[in-house]
Amino acid sequence: MNPAARIHFLRDEIRRHEELYYVHAKPEITDAAFDALMSELRALEAAHPELLTVDSPTQRVGGRPAEGFAEVEHLQPMLSLDNAYHEEDLRAFDERVRKGLGVDRSPAYVAELKIDGLSMALTYEDGRLVRGATRGDGVRGEEVTQNVRTVRAIPLSLKGGPQGRVEIRGEVYLPKKNFERINQEQEDAGEPLYANPRNTAAGTLRNLDPALVAKRGLAAWMYQLVAEFDLSAEAPASVESHAQMLKDLAAWGLPVEPHWKRCAGIEDLVAFCNEWRDRRHSLAFETDGVVIKLDDPALRQRLGSTSKFPRWATAFKFPAEQKQAMLKSIEINIGRTGAATPFAMLEPTVVAGSTISMATLHNPDDIVRKDIRPGEMVIIEKAGDVIPRVVGPVDTDPARPTPRWVMPATCPRCGSALQKPEDEAVWRCDNSSCPSKLQRGLEHFASRGAMNIEGLGESLIWQLCKNGLIKSYADIYFLDAPTLEGMERMGKKSAAKVLAELEKSKSNDVWRLLYGLGIRHVGERGAQVLADHFGSIDAIEVASIEQLQSVHEIGPVLAASVRAYFDEPRNRELIAGLRKAGLKLVGEPKRAPEGSQPLAGRTYVITGELSGMSREDAQARLEALGAKVTNSVSTKTTALIVGADPGASKFEKASALGIPTKNEQEFMELLATAQPDNPRAR
Ligand code: IVH
């Protein structure tokens, strides 16, 4: 077989197995056999780079977007859904629909499971995935294409399927077992646990590193087709029914949650909702309800939408699952900011499919008001969230014999008096050298998401703090082998490993350090954005609030918090200490400095395959020269760069708007002449 044909065969075969595995959970071959197909394809593509295409399964993980995510407008607003909580609400919905349509009998509905994830809009152009965008505010979202491409349930190209441009909407989510795996890794490393799969999925999707996103193992279910050629309708004219559309999406290789059902009327619907209320925990993903949609697109159009919701659909929300459990004790956690938070230790109890031994509690005032007492049975609830909460006591008689709970007056760790400002609900330990704060802060500093110092987990940090061996984050870099070997459960080998990890962490990306410092409001993403913009800790340290706030995505609260952090002499000392320890405080320059960006102010769109480089590389080269690269042609486009097999719609739009085009050779000339040191570059 010639290489082109073999490559073609391998891509189809790999996609078929990806679909079997990631969409249908029915693998036909072993992981090893699958890996062998991938290796063969990689080797062939390396030997024949001219045959590499962006939709090859080897190209899922691309480079980091240079400057955060671009904002994009949705084809049609992404509406939300009205909610129904009880059977009566469902019947009332059906009645409104019948009244709106002027009919006596219930029309046909489609019931789908409501996926507890994030809505996502995928754009395919002539069958190729060109864009993935988050819902955002419903009108504008964020372009997260590079991250969406790593989701292996999502095809990079459709089997058959429509030509031109279509948008397909659905939900990206984190399967339960991947969430558990991630939290297990967090726990092993002594790091804080994620609250629930949805938040973890949301954070993951907005991470700037596609390689990390790929490792997390997101998945997707799609449920809606929106076509550009028919903006007025809720579904393209070619769609005869919602049920048929779901079948079409599945036939094109898109992931469609298979338990949907066409219901002949309201009784059928109610039965479906009740069935899944009881069965939902058997699924591999979290579902928080059932979405009910009119099946017939013509009827949908007759009902239309309010400004927020379509009138032809509603979401039935499952009730939160409640159980009784024995509250063994109420403990106090001191966080890295000193906040003292009570939490419940429970007799292990199974709720909503998992065993619970800890639960969150309300703030101390609420615990007293609700009269929750240790040593009694309490009601616990799990509402979608994986970490459950205590709702209240089972026995509410104020005269019952168990003693009432009172908030401890002192920090359980350092013994200082806990403080609470009049107008706040939070108690704090204000002792700046409380070992709990240092310990929690260091746990965060060393965590995988931050400095990623393997081996420096909860237990080791605890011992180091307890023995007074570290007083600041910088001190960990001055630890020596004998000291580490003297700690419990540490041998020569593990001590050497920790030292090597510490050494390695010194050259981490600057954003990791910035995030690790634990500045209030600075999450992983905020740190990445700041580091990308300012390039060094020193530049951030001296930036004014205005300068910080002028950065895209950095709001006033974050800016003020960063400024306040660096105004604190203790924190500047810490930075000096880290510098002395040899940490990297300056990032790699990302792009040519201002003034030497010969393509600044220009916007390019790339379509089709370039033989000399991947589209990502082409984009990176243009951006390095100051140009912007977008996905759709508009009047702002400077030129359309046209490779082999270009998308028809971009090409047509460019000619309609009179936008010039450049072929690959002209594009290469542009790159060659537009170097920063050539001021006459065009
Ligand atoms: S349809 C106009 N179907 O629930 C109709 N939404 O509460 C748009 N969701 O924003 C939504 N599973 O993120 C639809 N099978 C499903 C869904 C679903 C989850 C989410 C979606 C939407 C939210 C509304």
Boltz pocket constraint, residues with backbone or C-beta under 6 A from the ligand:
constraints:
  - pocket:
      binder: B
      contacts: [[A, 79], [A, 80], [A, 81], [A, 112], [A, 113], [A, 114], [A, 115], [A, 116], [A, 117], [A, 118], [A, 119], [A, 170], [A, 171], [A, 223], [A, 291], [A, 310], [A, 313], [A, 315]]
      max_distance: 6.0
